Amino acid sequence: MRVIMITLMLAGVTQAGALFPSKSHAGSHALELSLESCNHAKAFAKLVLEKRSFAVPLSFYESINFISPAAMEIVFEAYEADLATGVSEQQEAALKFSEKGFQQCIEISC
């Protein structure tokens, strides 16, 4: 009888542990969200720099009400960056700029 009670208690504790999320799960979820956010920032940085090469004025971005203040920082940094002359150079500059923004985001978030 005692063995049956212990077995039932262990089964109940195991099931309860599976139902309630742990702190480690919450931590890994927060890290996953941070990385996803940084990936979005990277894509946004690349897009802004590419649009800048097509002569999209800074006033276009100033008229947008961004939720994140980091978005305007990315825009300002993109407009301060030197533009390359060739198409391949512009694409390479956009990639480097977005990677730099991604690394900064990772340093801040993680």
Backbone torsions as a table, in degrees:
resi	resn	phi	psi	omega
1	MET	NA	-40.1	-178.9
2	ARG	-65.2	-38.7	179.2
3	VAL	-64.3	-39.5	179.2
4	ILE	-64.8	-41.8	179.2
5	MET	-65.0	-42.3	178.6
6	ILE	-64.6	-41.6	178.7
7	THR	-63.2	-43.1	178.4
8	LEU	-65.0	-40.2	179.1
9	MET	-65.4	-43.2	178.0
10	LEU	-63.7	-40.3	178.1
11	ALA	-63.9	-40.9	178.8
12	GLY	-65.4	-42.2	179.6
13	VAL	-66.4	-41.2	179.2
14	THR	-62.7	-43.8	179.3
15	GLN	-67.8	-38.7	178.8
16	ALA	-65.8	-37.8	177.3
17	GLY	-64.2	-33.7	178.6
18	ALA	-74.4	-28.6	-177.9
19	LEU	-80.6	-32.9	-177.7
20	PHE	-97.4	123.9	-179.1
21	PRO	-67.1	145.6	-179.1
22	SER	-92.9	168.6	178.7
23	LYS	-66.6	-34.1	178.6
24	SER	-65.7	-36.7	176.7
25	HIS	-65.6	-41.7	179.5
26	ALA	-64.9	-39.3	178.6
27	GLY	-64.6	-42.9	179.6
28	SER	-68.8	-32.7	176.9
29	HIS	-67.0	-40.7	177.9
30	ALA	-63.8	-39.7	177.9
31	LEU	-65.2	-40.9	178.1
32	GLU	-62.0	-41.8	177.9
33	LEU	-66.0	-38.7	178.0
34	SER	-62.7	-45.1	179.3
35	LEU	-64.7	-39.3	177.2
36	GLU	-63.3	-41.7	177.8
37	SER	-62.8	-41.4	178.5
38	CYS	-66.3	-36.4	176.5
39	ASN	-64.8	-37.9	176.4
40	HIS	-66.7	-39.9	177.9
41	ALA	-63.8	-39.2	178.2
42	LYS	-62.8	-46.3	179.3
43	ALA	-64.1	-39.0	178.8
44	PHE	-65.5	-42.6	179.8
45	ALA	-61.6	-43.4	179.2
46	LYS	-64.1	-42.5	179.9
47	LEU	-63.2	-44.1	-179.1
48	VAL	-63.0	-43.9	-179.6
49	LEU	-66.8	-37.7	177.0
50	GLU	-66.1	-40.7	179.2
51	LYS	-68.2	-31.4	178.5
52	ARG	-62.7	-37.0	-179.9
53	SER	-67.6	-18.2	175.8
54	PHE	-95.2	17.3	174.7
55	ALA	66.8	37.1	171.8
56	VAL	-77.6	121.7	-175.4
57	PRO	-71.3	154.6	178.0
58	LEU	-60.8	-31.6	-179.8
59	SER	-61.5	-26.3	176.6
60	PHE	-59.6	-44.5	-178.8
61	TYR	-76.2	-30.6	179.5
62	GLU	-67.7	-24.1	179.4
63	SER	-80.1	-12.8	-179.9
64	ILE	-88.8	134.6	178.5
65	ASN	-93.0	91.3	179.5
66	PHE	-75.2	141.7	176.4
67	ILE	-72.7	-39.5	-177.6
68	SER	-94.2	129.3	175.8
69	PRO	-67.5	-20.8	178.6
70	ALA	-65.8	-27.5	-179.8
71	ALA	-62.8	-44.8	178.7
72	MET	-69.0	-31.8	174.9
73	GLU	-61.8	-42.4	178.0
74	ILE	-62.1	-43.6	-179.8
75	VAL	-62.4	-47.5	-179.3
76	PHE	-62.6	-41.5	178.5
77	GLU	-65.3	-36.5	178.9
78	ALA	-66.0	-36.9	-179.1
79	TYR	-80.3	-15.6	174.6
80	GLU	-87.8	-19.4	-177.5
81	ALA	-70.4	149.6	177.1
82	ASP	-74.5	137.3	177.4
83	LEU	-93.0	137.8	175.4
84	ALA	-82.2	163.7	-176.6
85	THR	-91.2	-42.1	-178.3
86	GLY	-82.6	158.6	-178.6
87	VAL	-64.8	-45.5	-179.8
88	SER	-65.7	-35.5	177.3
89	GLU	-66.7	-37.3	178.1
90	GLN	-66.7	-41.3	178.6
91	GLN	-65.4	-40.2	178.6
92	GLU	-66.3	-40.5	177.7
93	ALA	-64.2	-39.7	178.4
94	ALA	-64.2	-40.5	179.0
95	LEU	-65.7	-45.0	178.8
96	LYS	-62.8	-42.1	-179.5
97	PHE	-63.4	-43.4	-179.4
98	SER	-69.2	-36.5	176.5
99	GLU	-64.6	-39.8	178.2
100	LYS	-62.4	-44.1	177.9
101	GLY	-63.6	-38.3	178.4
102	PHE	-63.7	-45.0	180.0
103	GLN	-63.8	-40.7	176.7
104	GLN	-62.6	-41.0	179.5
105	CYS	-63.9	-42.7	179.1
106	ILE	-62.7	-42.4	-179.7
107	GLU	-62.5	-38.7	-178.5
108	ILE	-75.3	-43.0	-173.5
109	SER	-77.7	-35.4	-171.5
110	CYS	-103.2	NA	NA
